[in-house]
């Protein structure tokens, strides 16, 4: 008896499945642009159903086991207009359709991104020891300029070096008389700041950024252009100080923050004669900050006057004195 019931249910189930499958059809088609090119990865959907497909690399799609009837086929793609077309699916048949899409000018409108961030000069006289433009210089180097340091509120050289790509701190400055500067690693070698304005000028501390115009990091063995005693195969670090210029100008900056941070900087520049051959610039800073640890307190004052005198187009004098305590 159980065997008879088993076969009876099997026959009924098979019959119902065949009946239902006989009432469904298939929808195939292609999605193309208005000029006849196939559009891949377009979403194709029958409204009010679960039938969804994505066109392949040739713009073809296929929807199967769709109940016979009339539907609305919707296509959507970024940059192309959304389109709805009526389709009719018949049982046991394959319905073919071609959908033409046109560009959507609203989605393809131009997007312009602008910034007020200034960049470093397009040339340097220090990196290659000759005035080459960046596009002419085959050396690998990074420049952290004054505008970048101001925008990131850089207070010292170590913070400024964080903006130089491919450079990291090995150990911070200690202030020792002979080797107290910060040591960095680049290209797998250790190096330190041993150049100032393109000539020997080792740094034995973590200098304040108030008198720094930009930091130039020359990467790789080409750093030995400045001599093996000042650089390493990892590269060279050149600190360029602020210089006088031919117009009157300056700025004053005040910064406050947590742990008693109070910082005041001043930068004043002026020509001293009508011919603008004698120029004077004064930079000064006062920096006080506590610490959440038992050490790391800062109480620093510094002044950096600079004077330049141009005798003629080929001869000029530019001495500079920095005092700091």
Secondary structure per residue as TSV (DSSP state, phi and psi in degrees):
chain	resnum	aa	ss	phi	psi
A	1	X	-	360.0	-43.5
A	2	X	H	-63.5	-36.3
A	3	X	H	-64.9	-40.0
A	4	X	H	-63.5	-43.7
A	5	X	H	-64.7	-37.6
A	6	X	H	-61.6	-48.0
A	7	X	H	-66.5	-33.5
A	8	X	H	-64.1	-47.0
A	9	X	H	-64.7	-36.2
A	10	X	H	-64.3	-41.6
A	11	X	H	-66.0	-41.3
A	12	X	H	-65.4	-43.2
A	13	X	H	-63.3	-42.8
A	14	X	H	-63.8	-40.2
A	15	X	H	-66.0	-41.4
A	16	X	H	-66.0	-40.9
A	17	X	H	-63.3	-42.6
A	18	X	H	-65.3	-35.3
A	19	X	H	-67.5	-44.5
A	20	X	H	-66.5	-40.0
A	21	X	H	-66.9	-27.3
A	22	X	H	-71.9	-16.9
A	23	X	T	-95.4	6.2
A	24	X	E	-113.6	160.3
A	25	X	E	-138.6	-175.3
A	26	X	E	-126.1	142.3
A	27	X	E	-119.2	120.3
A	28	X	E	-122.8	153.6
A	29	X	E	-174.0	-176.0
A	30	X	E	-136.8	144.4
A	31	X	E	-112.7	125.1
A	32	X	E	-133.1	159.6
A	33	X	E	-77.8	171.9
A	34	X	T	-65.2	-20.6
A	35	X	T	-99.1	13.2
A	36	X	S	93.7	6.5
A	37	X	-	-88.7	139.6
A	38	X	B	-68.5	147.6
A	39	X	-	-116.0	108.1
A	40	X	-	-81.0	159.6
A	41	X	S	60.3	39.7
A	42	X	-	-96.0	137.3
A	43	X	E	-82.9	124.9
A	44	X	E	-119.5	130.3
A	45	X	E	-144.9	141.1
A	46	X	E	-90.3	125.0
A	47	X	T	-62.0	138.7
A	48	X	T	64.8	25.6
A	49	X	S	-136.6	174.3
A	50	X	S	-96.5	8.6
A	51	X	-	-85.2	111.1
A	52	X	E	-136.2	142.5
A	53	X	E	-146.1	160.4
A	54	X	E	-119.3	131.0
A	55	X	-	-66.0	148.1
A	56	X	-	-83.0	-168.9
A	57	X	T	-65.2	-18.4
A	58	X	T	-99.8	7.0
A	59	X	S	81.6	10.5
A	60	X	E	-92.1	149.8
A	61	X	E	-142.8	162.9
A	62	X	E	-150.8	128.9
A	63	X	E	-120.2	126.8
A	64	X	E	-116.6	162.7
A	65	X	E	54.4	50.7
A	66	X	E	-97.6	130.4
A	67	X	E	-60.9	137.3
A	68	X	S	-58.1	136.8
A	69	X	E	156.7	-175.1
A	70	X	E	-101.2	138.0
A	71	X	E	-138.8	169.6
A	72	X	E	-112.2	121.7
A	73	X	E	-97.5	125.6
A	74	X	E	-116.1	134.7
A	75	X	E	-123.1	145.9
A	76	X	E	-147.8	142.5
A	77	X	E	-161.3	142.5
A	78	X	T	-63.6	128.9
A	79	X	T	90.0	-6.9
A	80	X	E	-124.7	151.7
A	81	X	E	-68.1	144.3
A	82	X	E	-74.5	135.6
A	83	X	E	-132.2	140.5
A	84	X	E	-124.4	126.3
A	85	X	E	-132.4	146.1
A	86	X	E	-80.6	140.2
A	87	X	E	-134.4	151.8
A	88	X	E	-122.8	121.5
A	89	X	E	-104.2	126.9
A	90	X	-	-108.6	149.8
A	91	X	T	-66.8	140.0
A	92	X	T	59.3	25.3
A	93	X	-	-132.1	158.4
A	94	X	E	-107.6	116.9
A	95	X	E	-93.3	128.3
A	96	X	E	-104.8	141.2
A	97	X	E	-150.6	152.3
A	98	X	E	-126.1	130.9
A	99	X	E	-114.6	126.8
A	100	X	E	-105.2	126.2
A	101	X	E	-114.2	145.9
A	102	X	-	-115.4	161.1
A	103	X	B	-67.8	147.4
A	104	X	-	-105.6	107.7
A	105	X	T	-66.2	-27.1
A	106	X	T	-68.7	-36.1
A	107	X	T	-84.2	-19.5
A	108	X	S	-102.3	12.6
A	109	X	-	-67.3	152.7
A	110	X	-	-69.7	139.2
A	111	X	-	-113.2	121.6
A	112	X	-	-111.8	125.9
A	113	X	-	-110.2	122.9
A	114	X	-	-122.5	160.3
A	115	X	-	-145.5	150.9
A	116	X	-	-95.7	0.9
A	117	X	-	-69.7	119.6
A	118	X	-	-80.7	154.5
A	119	X	-	-113.5	172.7
A	120	X	-	-69.4	162.9
A	121	X	-	-58.7	153.8
A	122	X	S	-83.7	10.7
A	123	X	E	-154.6	163.0
A	124	X	E	-147.7	139.1
A	125	X	S	-90.7	-5.5
A	126	X	S	-97.7	-39.2
A	127	X	S	-59.7	-49.4
A	128	X	S	-104.1	3.2
A	129	X	S	65.6	9.1
A	130	X	S	-140.2	152.7
A	131	X	-	-73.6	80.6
A	132	X	E	-99.3	142.9
A	133	X	E	-73.4	157.0
A	134	X	G	-56.9	-38.6
A	135	X	G	-71.8	-18.6
A	136	X	G	-93.6	-12.3
A	137	X	-	-95.1	120.5
A	138	X	-	-85.3	-4.4
A	139	X	S	-73.8	153.8
A	140	X	-	-95.6	116.1
A	141	X	E	-152.2	156.3
A	142	X	E	-119.5	148.2
A	143	X	E	-126.1	124.1
A	144	X	E	-105.2	103.5
A	145	X	E	-93.4	176.4
A	146	X	H	-62.7	-39.7
A	147	X	H	-64.8	-40.3
A	148	X	H	-67.0	-40.7
A	149	X	H	-66.0	-38.4
A	150	X	H	-66.6	-41.5
A	151	X	H	-67.2	-27.2
A	152	X	T	-101.1	7.3
A	153	X	T	53.1	51.2
A	154	X	-	-77.1	127.8
A	155	X	-	-106.3	-17.3
A	156	X	B	-148.3	173.4
A	157	X	H	-68.3	-37.4
A	158	X	H	-60.1	-42.1
A	159	X	H	-65.7	-36.1
A	160	X	H	-66.6	-35.4
A	161	X	H	-68.9	-16.0
A	162	X	T	-65.9	-19.9
A	163	X	T	-90.4	-2.3
A	164	X	S	-89.4	122.5
A	165	X	T	-70.2	142.9
A	166	X	T	74.5	17.4
A	167	X	-	-127.9	135.5
A	168	X	E	-140.5	157.7
A	169	X	E	-82.4	128.5
A	170	X	E	-81.6	-54.4
A	171	X	E	-151.5	146.6
A	172	X	-	-73.1	174.7
A	173	X	-	-67.0	143.6
A	174	X	-	-112.0	-20.1
A	175	X	-	83.8	9.5
A	176	X	-	-65.2	156.7
A	177	X	T	-68.4	-29.1
A	178	X	T	-110.8	-32.5
A	179	X	T	-142.3	41.7
A	180	X	-	-90.7	5.7
A	181	X	S	-79.3	169.9
A	182	X	-	-73.0	138.5
A	183	X	E	-108.2	132.8
A	184	X	E	-118.2	162.0
A	185	X	E	-122.1	135.7
A	186	X	E	-152.0	138.4
A	187	X	T	56.5	26.7
A	188	X	T	84.1	4.6
A	189	X	E	-124.1	152.6
A	190	X	E	-91.3	137.6
A	191	X	E	-147.0	166.6
A	192	X	E	-138.4	172.8
A	193	X	E	-80.8	105.4
A	194	X	E	-120.6	6.7
A	195	X	E	-125.7	140.4
A	196	X	E	-134.3	117.9
A	197	X	T	56.6	35.1
A	198	X	T	84.2	1.4
A	199	X	E	-125.7	170.2
A	200	X	E	-59.2	127.2
A	201	X	-	-166.5	74.7
A	202	X	-	-63.3	144.6
A	203	X	-	-107.9	122.0
A	204	X	-	-106.0	17.3
A	205	X	S	-152.7	-167.3
A	206	X	-	-106.5	87.6
A	207	X	-	-65.0	149.6
A	208	X	B	-68.2	149.4
A	209	X	G	-86.7	2.7
A	210	X	G	-64.8	-29.8
A	211	X	G	-104.8	9.8
A	212	X	E	-96.5	125.4
A	213	X	E	-83.2	-42.9
A	214	X	E	-164.5	161.9
A	215	X	E	-118.6	125.3
A	216	X	E	-110.5	125.0
A	217	X	E	-113.6	107.7
A	218	X	E	-91.3	120.6
A	219	X	E	-100.9	148.8
A	220	X	S	87.3	-178.5
A	221	X	G	-65.8	-13.9
A	222	X	G	-66.4	-10.7
A	223	X	G	-63.7	-21.8
A	224	X	G	-69.7	0.0
A	225	X	G	-56.5	-26.2
A	226	X	G	-96.9	7.0
A	227	X	-	103.7	142.3
A	228	X	T	-70.5	-24.5
A	229	X	T	-75.8	-19.6
A	230	X	T	-103.6	-15.6
A	231	X	-	-134.2	-175.5
A	232	X	B	-138.6	178.1
A	233	X	T	-68.1	-13.2
A	234	X	T	-75.0	-27.6
A	235	X	E	141.8	-164.9
A	236	X	E	-137.9	149.0
A	237	X	E	-120.4	120.0
A	238	X	E	-115.8	122.5
A	239	X	E	-98.2	120.1
A	240	X	E	-102.3	120.6
A	241	X	E	-86.6	165.3
A	242	X	-	-71.4	140.7
A	243	X	-	-122.6	154.4
A	244	X	-	-65.8	151.5
A	245	X	-	-130.6	175.1
A	246	X	S	-88.2	2.1
A	247	X	S	-120.8	158.6
A	248	X	-	-79.4	135.0
A	249	X	E	-176.6	177.5
A	250	X	E	162.6	-179.5
A	251	X	E	-159.2	157.8
A	252	X	E	-127.3	133.2
A	253	X	E	-128.1	137.1
A	254	X	E	-125.5	127.6
A	255	X	E	-127.6	132.0
A	256	X	E	-129.4	155.2
A	257	X	E	-168.4	-164.8
A	258	X	T	-71.0	163.7
A	259	X	T	56.0	39.7
A	260	X	T	67.7	28.1
A	261	X	E	-70.5	122.0
A	262	X	E	-137.2	119.3
A	263	X	E	-136.3	129.8
A	264	X	E	-129.3	126.9
A	265	X	E	-125.8	149.0
A	266	X	E	-139.0	139.3
A	267	X	E	-138.3	113.9
A	268	X	E	-127.4	130.9
A	269	X	E	-129.3	140.7
A	270	X	E	-155.5	141.2
A	271	X	E	-75.7	148.8
A	272	X	S	-103.1	-8.3
A	273	X	S	-144.7	170.6
A	274	X	T	-69.0	-33.6
A	275	X	T	-75.2	-10.6
A	276	X	S	58.9	37.0
A	277	X	-	-93.4	-20.7
A	278	X	E	-111.2	120.3
A	279	X	E	-127.2	147.2
A	280	X	E	-136.8	138.9
A	281	X	E	-140.2	137.3
A	282	X	E	-126.4	124.5
A	283	X	E	-120.2	135.4
A	284	X	E	-145.5	156.6
A	285	X	E	-149.6	146.4
A	286	X	E	-129.4	125.0
A	287	X	E	-134.2	122.8
A	288	X	E	-132.8	130.6
A	289	X	E	-155.2	135.0
A	290	X	-	-85.9	-172.5
A	291	X	-	-146.2	154.5
A	292	X	S	-83.2	-4.2
A	293	X	S	-108.0	-178.6
A	294	X	S	-79.8	-4.9
A	295	X	S	-142.8	175.8
A	296	X	-	98.2	9.6
A	297	X	-	-73.5	146.1
A	298	X	E	-128.7	129.9
A	299	X	E	-144.8	96.3
A	300	X	E	-131.3	139.0
A	301	X	E	-130.4	139.9
A	302	X	E	-149.6	152.2
A	303	X	E	-140.2	138.1
A	304	X	E	-136.4	86.0
A	305	X	E	-80.5	144.2
A	306	X	E	-139.7	141.4
A	307	X	E	-134.3	136.3
A	308	X	E	-131.4	144.2
A	309	X	E	-135.6	123.2
A	310	X	E	-99.8	112.7
A	311	X	E	-73.8	-49.4
A	312	X	E	-153.3	-169.6
A	313	X	T	-67.3	-18.1
A	314	X	T	-109.9	-6.8
A	315	X	E	-137.8	127.1
A	316	X	E	-148.9	153.5
A	317	X	E	-116.2	135.9
A	318	X	E	-142.9	74.0
A	319	X	E	-79.0	154.3
A	320	X	E	-148.6	137.5
A	321	X	E	-123.8	129.7
A	322	X	E	-119.7	124.1
A	323	X	E	-118.4	138.7
A	324	X	E	-148.0	141.0
A	325	X	-	-146.3	360.0
